[in-house]
Amino acid sequence: MVSINEELKATEAAGAVLSTNPNSDATIRVLRQAKYVAALAMTTLPSDKLLNDARHAVVIILSDLVKALETDPTPQQEKIDKAKGAIRNLVWDLKAKQEIATKTHAIDLRA
């Protein structure tokens, strides 16, 4: 099982690595981990449709990017940009989910 914090950390790491050296073996490992965590979260964490749609997009787009980078190590700028956008969307959604959970927990504690 994976937590939202772990998912956020893996997703942010994927975004960071794409901004530095998008075609190294280390980058591919980080992208695979983010893809795995997003896929696992879809099946193990209770979530709304929008969050799972963002996770699904990350899984599909990162799969495509990893395959492209393994096939041709030259920068795949269009695929990298698409991955950055999907990662950014998922990070926003995860942070929003965390914020809602934090506020709900604070309200529960006051009750």
C-alpha positions in Angstrom: 0.0 0.0 0.0 1.1 3.5 -0.7 0.3 6.8 1.0 -0.5 10.1 -0.6 2.7 11.5 0.9 4.8 8.7 -0.8 2.9 9.2 -4.1 3.5 13.0 -3.9 7.2 12.4 -3.2 7.7 10.0 -6.1 5.7 12.3 -8.5 7.7 15.4 -7.5 11.0 13.4 -8.0 9.9 12.5 -11.5 9.2 16.1 -12.3 12.5 17.2 -10.9 14.5 14.6 -12.8 12.9 15.6 -16.1 14.1 19.2 -15.5 17.7 18.1 -15.1 18.8 15.1 -17.2 15.9 13.5 -19.0 17.8 10.7 -20.8 19.9 9.0 -18.2 19.4 5.5 -16.6 18.8 7.2 -13.2 16.0 9.3 -14.8 14.4 6.2 -16.2 14.4 4.5 -12.8 12.8 7.5 -11.2 10.1 7.7 -13.9 9.4 4.0 -13.5 9.0 4.4 -9.8 6.6 7.3 -10.2 4.6 5.3 -12.7 4.5 2.3 -10.4 3.4 4.4 -7.4 0.7 6.1 -9.4 -0.7 2.8 -10.6 -0.6 1.3 -7.2 -2.4 4.3 -5.7 -5.2 3.9 -8.2 -5.9 0.4 -6.9 -5.2 0.9 -3.2 -6.2 4.4 -2.2 -9.8 5.5 -2.0 -10.0 8.5 -4.3 -12.3 10.5 -6.5 -12.4 10.1 -10.3 -10.5 13.3 -11.0 -7.5 12.2 -9.0 -7.5 8.7 -10.5 -7.8 10.3 -14.0 -4.6 12.3 -13.2 -2.9 9.2 -12.0 -3.9 7.3 -15.1 -2.5 10.0 -17.3 0.8 9.9 -15.5 1.0 6.1 -15.8 0.3 6.2 -19.6 2.4 9.2 -20.4 5.4 8.0 -18.3 5.2 4.6 -19.9 5.3 6.1 -23.3 8.3 8.4 -22.3 10.3 5.6 -20.7 9.8 3.4 -23.8 10.9 6.3 -26.0 14.0 7.1 -23.9 15.0 3.4 -23.8 14.7 3.1 -27.6 16.3 6.4 -28.5 18.3 8.2 -25.8 18.2 11.6 -27.6 15.9 14.0 -25.8 12.2 13.4 -26.6 11.2 17.0 -25.9 7.5 16.7 -26.9 7.1 13.6 -24.7 9.0 15.2 -21.9 6.8 18.3 -22.0 3.7 16.1 -22.0 5.0 14.2 -19.0 5.9 17.4 -17.1 2.3 18.6 -17.6 0.8 15.3 -16.4 3.1 15.3 -13.4 2.3 18.9 -12.6 -1.5 18.1 -12.7 -1.1 15.1 -10.4 1.0 17.1 -8.0 -1.6 19.8 -7.8 -4.4 17.2 -7.3 -2.4 15.4 -4.6 -1.6 18.6 -2.7 -5.3 19.6 -2.9 -6.3 16.2 -1.5 -3.8 16.6 1.3 -5.0 20.1 2.1 -8.6 18.9 2.3 -7.7 15.9 4.5 -5.7 18.2 6.8 -8.7 20.6 7.1 -11.1 17.8 7.7 -8.9 16.3 10.3 -8.6 19.6 12.1 -12.4 20.0 12.1 -12.8 16.5 13.5 -10.4 17.3 16.3 -12.4 20.3 17.3 -15.7 18.5 17.3 
